[in-house]
Amino acid sequence: MDAPLLELRRVSKTFGPTRALDDVSFALRAGTIHALVGENGAGKSTLIKTVTGLHPPSSGSILVDGQEVRFRSTAEAQRAGIAAIYQEPMVFPDLSVAENIFISHQDRPPWIDWAGLEREAAALIARLGVALDPSRPAGELTLAEQQTVEIARAIGLRVRVLIMDEPSAALSEHEVGRLHGIARALRAEGVAVLYISHRLEEVFALADMVTVMRDGRHVSTRPRSEVTQAGLVSEMVGRDMEGRFARTPSRATGQRVLAVRRLGRTGVFEDISFELAAGEIVCLAGLVGARRTDVALALFGVAPADRGTVEIEGRPAIIRSPRDAMRLGLAYVPEDRRKLGLALGLSVEANITLPRLEAYRDGRGLLDRARERADALRFRDAMRIKAAGPEVPVGTLSGGNQQKVMLAKWLNTAPRILIVDEPTRGIDIGAKAEVHRILRDLAGEGVAILVISSDLPEVLSLADRVLVMREGRLVGDLPGARTSEEAVMRLAVGAGEAAA
């Protein structure tokens, strides 16, 4: 048998006392899609950085075509045909599509043939089956189109191993289908694709081989035909997940906490009406572009509505800013934790206490560090945040732990109404179960919760009621316990009335 394109032999990587990779071995072969799965913190990101030249291995070997290599930079890895694309595309927004595709090509002549550059870019894009103007500024592209530019850049570098790290996390169903088509086309051309995803349905739809990692170690590598979803989950988390996503009975008290009446914002959404009771979890479902997040931003005062009314505990509420919303007992956990939810360079403690910093000032106006530390430790323990201490920068934590810090940050304001946007986006199945537990516990304590989620199994697992939006309008209100994915989707796509 021919040598693998890329092989890891007993690769380990340490950062001080932390062992991020521990004796990892597996191989990628030409013309295969190889899925890599594992919880956040399993070592997948460190593995990518080691393979692409960002971090040299502390021990072990990396082989390309059977020959040992030691990359000192990503440029060296790219020259060997190894490239990676990530969940958040790395494009230069002010440069054109063509300029972004060829920006890494250091072997081109010093003069630029702009017409020729655009022709070459168009040819690379055409190989991916996508229509994209090579002269268009990259900043005007959708997320999926920016990913296409990154893949075209890799193909232009004659990529032989392409690593795709959570590439579908923020894409619509249609865009995910197109991404999968591109991955299959690359496989047909002989490229080895390492596909990293928390979505197990993608693994079974795409992969030829599946590797599982846990706690920085290699657990298994097998043909996809030899694995089951239950088996994969068990290997990923090292424990039985049976029942962790099972529905729990509603604890709604019937006491209305929030009443929204004919809320609207010109050109964005209109005629949104619903109620939320203490202890109730209501999920807002719909396709990308349904404007669910815009409703949340209006309720929290980030982008206020220009018509309609909001009542909180029976009293009219005027919400023109997040400060207004917080005074009324609302909290909002945004979808994008890295850009909007957390200060990644600050500590876990600083992030958790940030929304109510004034409450920690003593009589002299100085911060009471002991009280800050005590509250941060309380939330770390209650929410099972894996961090060595509250002084650790939140940017060094895994995605699931960052998500729990973001939840803790807003729970520290003691909200009566909690709005959570895509609470488990980009986190693994174990962390997802933990987030679900936290939300159910909060509902049990009487907090009214509005969850925005594109994950229909999550919606049906959590919701007491499901509100469905389409094109800025509310088109359905379904009982969570007696509905189905099909019923929700029929309303979301406008396919007529759904049966509950």
N, C-alpha and C positions, 0 to 999 in steps of 0.2 A: 504494500500500500504506500502511496506517495506520502511524503512528510506533510504534517499539518502546515497550513499557512502561518498560524501563530500558536505557540505552545507555552504554557506556564509550568515550570517544574519547581515545586516546593518553594514558592515565592512567599516571603514574609516582609512586612513593613512595620517598623516601629517608629513612634514619635515620643521620645522620652520613655516614660514607663508604660505608655499605651501601645498595645500590639494590635494594630488596625487590620493587618493581614497575617494569617498564621498558617504557613505550610500549604499554600493553595496550589493545586495542580489541575489543569484541564487544557483541552486543545480545541482550536477552531479550524475547520476544513473548508476548502474552496467550495463555493456553490451551496452553502447551507445557511439557514437562519437559526442561530443558536440563542435561545432565551436564557437570560440570567435573572433569577428571582431570589428574593430574600427580604426580610424586614428592613426598615430603616435602621442603620447602624450595623448591618450585616457585613459591611466592607466593600459593597459594590462601587461606591464613589472612589474609594482609595484604589481599588483595582483599576478603574478606568485611568486615573491619574498616573498610576505606575506604568501601565501599558503604553500610554501616550507620551511618556517622557517628562511629565511634571514632577514625579517623585521616583528616584531610582530605588529599586528594591533593596531592603536591608540585607537580605540573603535570598538564595535561590536564583533561578535562571529564567530569562525570556528568550525564546527561540523564534526566528522567522525563517521559514523554509529549511528548518533543521539546523540553522546556524545561530549560535548564541549572539545576542545583541545587548548593548547597554546604552539606551538613549539618554542623552543629556539635555534634550529639549523637545518640545512638540514638533519643531521644524525637522529634527532628525527622524522622529517617528513618521511624520508625513512623507519624508523622502523614501522611507521604507514601505509606504503604502498604507499607513495606519492613521485613521482620522476618527473624530468623534463629533456628534451633534447632541445638543442637550435640550431639556425641556423648555428652557427659555433661549431662543435663538440669539446668537451673537453676531448681529449685522451692524454695519455702520449706517445709521438712518439717513444721513445726508448724501451718501454715495449712491450711485445707480446700482441696479441689479448686476449689470456686467462688471462694474468696478468691484463690487463685493465678491463676485465669483473668482476674480483673478487677483485679488489683493495679496494672496499668499504666494503668488508665482514669482519667485525671485529670479528665475532663469529667463525671463522675457527681456527683449531689448529695451534700452533706456528710452527710446522714442515710442510714442503710443499711436497705433493705428486704431482710432476710435471705431470706425466702421467695421474693421476686422474683428475688434474685441467684441462688439455687439453680435456679429455673426457667429463667432465661436460660442458666446454665451447662449444664444438662441438654440444652437445645435445641442448643447449640453442639456438645456431645459427640455428640448423636444424629446431627448432620450428618456426623460422621466414622465412623458405623456401629459405635460402641463403646458397651458398657454400662459405665457408671462412676457411682458414687454421688457427687454433687457435695458432699455433706457430709463425705466421708471425708478424714482427714488425708493430705496428699500424701506424708508420710514412710512411709506403709504401702503405697504403690503400687510395682509392679514398674517396672523401667527403661522398658519399652515404654509402660506406662500414664502415667508421668511425661512422656514425649515427647508422648503424646496431649494431656495438659494444656497443654503448651507450644504445640502446634499450635492447640488450641482458643483459647488466649489470643491468638494471632496472628489467627485468623479473627475473634475479637471486636473486634480493632482494625481490621477491614476490610482485611486484608492483600491486596495485589495482587501483590507479589513475595515469595515465601517461599524463603529459603535454608536448605537442609538439609545440615549439615556432618557427614559420616560418621554418619548417624543409625542405621545398622543394625549398627555394628561390634560391639556387645555383645548383640545380640538373638538369640533362637532362630529356627529356620527358620520356625516358625508366626508369630512376632511380626514377622519381616521381611515375610512375605506380607501381613499386615495393614497394615504401614507402606506397602507399595507400593500397596495398595488406597486408602489415604488420599491418597497423592500423585496417583493417577489421578483420584480424586474432585475434588481441588482443581483439577486441569487442566480437568476438565469444567465447572467453575464459572468458568473464565476466568482463574484465577491462573497466573502465571508461576512455575514451580518451578525453582530452581537447585539441582541435586542433586549433591553432592560425595561421591565414593566411590572407595576403592581396589579395590573388588570389580567387576571388569569385567563379570562376568555380570549385575550389576544394571544397568549402563549399557545393555547390549543388551536387557534385559527391559523397561526403563522409558523410555529417553530418546527424544525426538524429534530433538534436536540434541546435538552433542558438541563441547566446546571443550577443547583440550589446552594446558597451560602447562608451561614448562620454564625453570628458572633465572630466574623473575620475568618471563618474556616470553610473549606469546601466540604459539603455534605454529600452530594451525589451529582453525577452526570449520566443521563440516560436518554435514549430516543424518546421523543414525545409520545409515541405509540405505547410506551411501556409505563406511563405515569397517569395517575388520576388526580383530579382536583383535590380531593380529600387527602391523598397522599402527599401532594405538594405542600398543602397548608401545614400538615403535620410536621414535615421536614423543615419548613421555613421557620415555624415558631417554636418547635421543640415541645409542643404541648397540644392537647386535644382542644379544638375550637368549637366542638359540638355545643350548640345552644347559646353561644356567645352573641349571636345576632338574632335570637328568637324574640318575637314580640312580647312586650309586657303589657298588662292591663293599664288602661288610662287611669291617671290619678287626678284628672281635671275635677275641680270642686264645683264647677258651674258658675262660680263668681267671675263675672266678666271683668277683665283687666284692660283690654285694648279693644276699641271699636273704631274701625276705619270706614268712612262713608264717602263714596264717589270721589276718591282721591285721584288727582290727575296732574300731569306736568306736560305742557304743550309740546307736541311732537315726539313724546317719549312713551308715556303710558296714560291711560284714561279709565275712569269709572271703576276704580278698584275699591271693593267693599268686602270686609270680612271682620270677624270677631275672634278674640283669643282669650281663653279662660285661664285662671290660675291653675298650674299643674298640668297644662295641656301642651302637647308638642304638635304643632301644625307645620307641615312641610309644603313649601312652595316649589312646584315642579314645572318643567317646561323645557323646550329646546333652547340651544344657544340663540340669543337674539330675542327671546321672549320678554326681556326687560325686567326680570325678577330682581336683579341687583339694583336697578334704578329705583324700584319700590322701597328696598331696604335703605338706600341712600337718602331717599326722601323722608322716611320715618325717623332716621337718625339726624336729619338736618344738614347732611353734607351737600345735597342738591335738593333743596326744599321743593315740595309740590306747590303749584300755583292755584289749585282749586281743590275743593273737598274739605272734609273735616276729620279730625282725630280726637277721640276721647280716651282718657286714661282714668280708670276707676270711676267712670261716670262724669268726669269733668272735662270740659273742652281744653285741648292742649294746643298751644302755638309752638311749633318747632321750626325755628329758623336757623339753628346751628347745632353742632354736636353738644355744646355746653348746655343749650336748652334741653336736649334729649337726656343728657346725663342727670340734670336736675330733676327730671320727671321720672327717673328710675329706669331708663333704657340703656342698654349696652349693645354694641355692634362689633362682632368679630368678622373682619373682612376676608374676602376670598384669597387675596394675595398677601400672605404673611411676610414675605421678604420685602416687598415694596411699601405696603401700607400698614401692616400689622405689628411689626417689631422693629426695634432699633438694634440691629444685629451686632453692632460693635459694643453695645452696653451689656452689663451683666444680667443674669436671670433676675436678680433682686431689683435692679433699676427698672427693668421692663415691667415687672409685676406691680410695682408701686407707682409707676409714672402717671396713670390717669387721676390719681388722688393725692398728688404730692403734697398739697397744702395741708392735708390731714396729718402729715408726719412732722409738721413744724412744732417746735416747743414754744414756750412763752417768749423766748428771745428771737423767734423767727428762724432758728436754726433747725436743720433736719435732725430728727431723732433716729440715728442709725440703728440703734438697738431694736426699736419698734419695726423699722423697715426689714431688718434681718429676720426678726421673729415671724412676721407675716409671710415673707418669702419662703422660709423654712416650712411654715404651716401648709402653704399651697404646694410646695414641692412634695411633701409627704402625702397630702390628701389626694393629689392628682398623679402620684407615682411618676414624677418627672425624673428621668435619669440624668442627673448632673452631679458632678463631684461636690459642688457647693454652690451657694447662691451668688458667689462672686465670679463664676465662670461666664465668659461671654456667650450670649445666647446663639450667636452665629456659629459656634462650634458644636452645637447639639444636632442630633438627627432631626429629620423633618417632623416625625411624630412628636418628639419632645418639644420642638419649637411650637407646634400646634397647641400643645397643652400649656405652654407658657403663655401663649396668646389668650387662651381661654382664662387662665388664672388672672391675667392682667385685668380683664373686664369683670370677672367674678369678684375681684377685690373691691369693686365699686358697689357690691351688694345690689344688683339690679332686680327689679320686679319683672322686667320684660327683657329677654335676651334674644337678639337676632344673630344667627350664625350662618355665614355664607360659605357654602362648600366646605363643611367642617373636616372632611377627610380626604380632600384632594391631595394626591401625591404622597400619601402615607401608606404604610404597609398594613396588612390585615390585623396584626396584633395591636398596633397603635389605634387602628380604626375601632376595634372592639373596646379599647379603653376610652376613646372619645364618646362612643355610644353609651358606655356605662356612666360617664360623667353627666351627659345630658339627661339620662333617665333619672339619675339621683337628684339632679337639680329640679326636674319636674316633680319628683316626689316631695321636694321641699316647698313646692308651691310656686316656683318660677314659671312664668308663661314663656314658651319658647317658640320662635319662628325659625325654621331651618330651610335654607335654600340649598337644594341638592340636585345634581344631574344624574346621580347614581340611584336608579330606580329600586334595586334591592334594598338600599339604605333607606329610601323614602318609605317603602312598605314595612321595613323593620321598625322604624322610629315613630311613624306618624299616627296620631289619633285621628287627624283629618288631613286630606291632601287637597291643596288648592292648585289648580292647573292654569298656567298663563300661556297665551299665544299672541304674539305680535302686539304686546303692550296692553292686552286685555285679559281679564279673569274669565275663563271659559268653563270652569268646573270646580265643584266643591264636593269631594268624595269622602266617604267614611273610610279611614285607614284600614280598619280590621276587615272590611268586606269588599275591598277593591283589588285590582290586579295590575301588573305591569301593562297588559294590553289595554285595560280601561284608561289608564293614565295616558298612554301613547296615542290612543285614538283621539283624545281631546287635544293633546299637544300638537298633533300634525293636522288637526282640522278634518278628521275622518268621520265626523258625525258624532252622535251622542254615545257616551260610553255607558256600559252596564256596570253598576257597582257590584 
